[in-house]
Amino acid sequence: MNQHPFSLPKQLTPTRETSLPYLEELHQRYGLEVYPEDPFVGVFHIRDNVWAMYAPCTHAVGDNWLYLIEGPEKALFIDNGYGIGDLRALGEKLTGKPVISAVTHCHGDHAGGCPQWDEIYCHEYCADMLHQQMEHYEEWWNSFNHVGEAQHRPYYTEKDKIPYRPYTPLRLPNHFLINLGGDYDIELIHTGGHSPGLSCFLDRKSRILYAGDAFFESRVKGLGVGLNGARPGTLHPESMSISYYYKQVEALAARIGEFDFAMSGHGYIDSPARIVTDVFAALKAVIENPDGYDDVIESHTGKTYIKNGGIADVLYKPEVVRKNLEEYPL
């Protein structure tokens, strides 16, 4: 097998070889920096006041993106990764300002670094889930990162892990404004679906929607919005139903004139705003006919069905959709 000519530091090796051409494309467009404060993320300076940070996954599911926004008085991380490396110090170095953190949802690739902060900005449902995780933090962290399993990728050492300490997840309502100084506000927009507290963050100044796992551009088969329903014990399970997610996406799609780009938590960044309306189209089609799928794949959740809405896919299971609609009608 020929090695791709683009090279990365060993600790930034992607979980999928197909990621390398895209990372090289971003490298050519923006440059790529790795800083000693946190050598476990690759930093792309994508706007005057915005950095996108590539964080390789600790297991086989998929690498993710973290974002840093610099405001007039403080800076904000959208998601804080796996809890490996000093992300907060990196943000302070890049901006020279105090750095706060918000998380799109509670999963370990997005919220594993929460103990670096005293407070975490998040939707109230996400806060409830984070409190639940803190009760057994070490067990949760090891389980999410598959420590001790064959698929675990130990590209870090124990000393690189952020030590756990209690923090306060702020229970924010939908449409809460996080102020970064002056009139620079970031709006939390709750979507649910993939996780009870899943939220996007809208930066009207830069006309960017930070989408977390709510929206993905599906250039690669199998990368799409996954709607698998809530597991037993999940708090606020109604917010993970397709009907709830559909209503939230419908409301956001009506605001598409407020942003030009969407920055997703995985896959491709700088996606056009239409990713939101394309997901809405796919959701509508799934609700109208759960058996009208376009493709079927095998994923880590088993057989998964795909409905395409344009540049975005919805991944689902017909039986889960039917059950959702019975329990939580539109």
C-alpha angles and dihedrals in degrees: 000000000000115000115235109249094233110090131196133189109276094251090057097054108139120238089232125046089215088070093067099076091050093048089050089051090053090045091055092047101043109008122242127248132186117196129202091231088070115001091175095080130060111222124218117184098215101166134015090265102019132082125188114207123202113215118187116225121253090223140018103287102087146290121263145210129239122191133210120200120192116211130183094273108012142012130236131211114210099211124349105222131223100334094256120128130008100290093164092056089049091053091049091050093051097046106023087223139102110281126216128182137225125184127211091211144341103267117123097246090057103033106026092107096055094111089071089074135055091220133026123202111224144132115284093250090052089050090056091051093047091052088052091051093048090061089070101015101155092046090048093048093049092046095050093047092044092234110190094019127110093249094054112117107208098191088146135054129235091259089059092062118099106244114241120252128159117268135179119251104207111227099225124184123231112283094021112160119228107204119214094183134300111005094334104121130169114205122216111220116189118217107160115190107108092039133005095250099033109148140170123220119221120209105191093182092063093027090233129139112206100211107184106189094332096092134020133180105234105214087135120056111250097027107112146104107306116213108182100146128242123309120230110281095026113140118235094011092176089070090062093057120109090237093057093045091047092055093048093048090047090056092047093047088058087061097051090120089070097067139035102194140036123210110205129203094236139024116005129018131204093040117172117262091248088079086087096053090043091055089048090053091051092048091051091051092049092050092049093048119006090186094055095091125151100214145357127223138175111243137167087277094052127250108007129187124219130212117186122213098177117284091003136061134205116215115204149139116245093220091053092050092051092049091047092052091049093050097037110024120197 
